[in-house]
Amino acid sequence: MLSALAFEPPTRSVSPVLELSPEDLREECAARAGIYRLLSAVFVEEPSFAFLMALRAEDSLAKLTEAGLSFDADFLLAETFQLADALACEYTTMFAASGGFPPVESVRLTGRYQQEPYFAIKQTYRQLGFTLHKGRFTVFEDQLGVELMFIAELLDRCVAALDSGDMAVFRRWEREMKRFWTVHLGKWVRGYARLVERAAEHSFYREMARLLSAFADEEIALLRLRIEDTDQGKAVVPKREVQVEFNPDEPVCNGCGGADALRELRS
C-alpha cells in the first residue's frame, strides 16, 4: 500500500492525451496511475498505521497540498495510533456499518450487493488478466478501491506500451480505460465523492473525497467522455427489484431450456 504514495499531481491543463509527445504522455500516464493508487488505498480498506505514517511524511503532505488538499488538525496533529483508530471508526461508520453507504458500484446503482455491475466487472477483469488478491479484508470486485486500482493497472500497461514504442497497444489500453469509465466508474464515482465529502466528520475523508471528485472530473474531460452521473450523491439508494438471481460465472443447465430466458431477464 505504501506504493500508493509514489504519485505526482499532474501539472497540465486538461487536453487529449494523444496530443502529447510520447515522453510527456508516459509521464502523464505514470502520474495518473499514482493518483489512482493513492485513492484506491484510501477507499479500499481502513488506513493502516504504516500508510498513515507515509502519508503524513513531509514530502507526501507537500504533494497533497500541491494537489489542493487542506487537512485539519485532526489529521495533521493527532498521534498516529490515535489517528488510525479514529479513521478506522469513521471508515466503519460511513462505509461498512448498517446505515452507511458502501463504496460498491452495485449498491450505489441498484441498492443491492452483487448485481449486474459486479458480474460485468468480474468478466472484464478476467478477460484482461486482472486478478484480485485478498488483502486484510475481503472486498467485492466492484468496490471503489478495486475499480480505481484496475485503472491504475491499465495505465501501467500504457506506460509499458509507450516504453516499447507500440502506440497500437497504448491505444488499446486507452480504449479499455474509456470503456470502463463509461460503463462503470463514470456512472457513480462523482456523486459518491460528493456524498462522502458532505458526510465525513474527519478532514482526511473529506479532503480525499474532494480529490476523488476533482480527479474524476479531470479524467472524464481528459478522455473526452460524456457520462451521466447516475449516482447523484444520494444518501439512500432505493433497492431495485431483483428479477432473477443468476451468476454468469456458474454453469447453467441447458436441458431445462431456460438459459436464454435467464440471460434475457438479467440484461
JOQUIUR-V540872 format. One line per field, one symbol per residue. ss: DSSP state (H for helix, E for strand, L for the rest). phi: phi as a letter, one per 20 degrees, with the letter a starting at -180 (. if undefined). burial: I if it has 9 or more other ideal C-beta (glycine too) atoms within 8 Angstrom, else O. A space follows every 50 residues. Layout:
BEGIN
ss = ???
phi = ???
burial = ???
END
This chain:
BEGIN
ss = LHHHHLLLLLLLLLLLHHHLLHHHHHHHHHHHHHHHHHHHHHHHLLLLHH HHHHHLLHHHHHHHHHLLLLLLHHHHLLLHHHHHHHHHHHHHHHHHLLLL LLLEHHHHHHLLLLLHHHHHHHHHHHHHLLLLLLLLLLLLLLEHHHHHHH HHHHHHHHHHHHHLLLHHHHHHHHHHHHHHHHHHHHHHHHHHHHHHHHHL LLHHHHHHHHHHHHHHHHHHHHLLLLLLLLLLLLLLLLLLLLLLLLLLLL LLLHHHLLHHHHHHHHL
phi = .fffeeccggdbefbgffeefgffffffffffgffgfgffffdfaffegf fffffefgfffffffffoecfeffdfdfffffffffffffgffedcfgne cgecggffdcncfldggffffgffgffemedeefdfcecffefgffffff fgfffffffffffemdfffgffffffffffffecgffcffffffffgfef eeffffffffffffffgfffffeldccfeffmmffcdffffefbebdfed fdfffemdffffffffe
burial = OOOIIOIOIIOOOOOOIOOIOIOOIIOIIIIIIIIIIIIIIIIIIIIIOO IIIIIIIOOIIOIIIOIOIOIOOIIIOIOIOOIIOIIIOIIIIIIOOOOI IIIIIIIIIIOIIOIOIIIIIIIIIOOOOIOOOOOOOOIIIIIIIIIIII IIIIIIIIIOIIOOOOIOIIIIIIOIIIOIIIOIIIIIIIIIIIIIIOII OIIIIIIIIIIIIIIIIIIIIIIOIOIOIOIOIOOOIOOOOOOOOIOOOO OOOOOOOOIOOIIOIIO
END
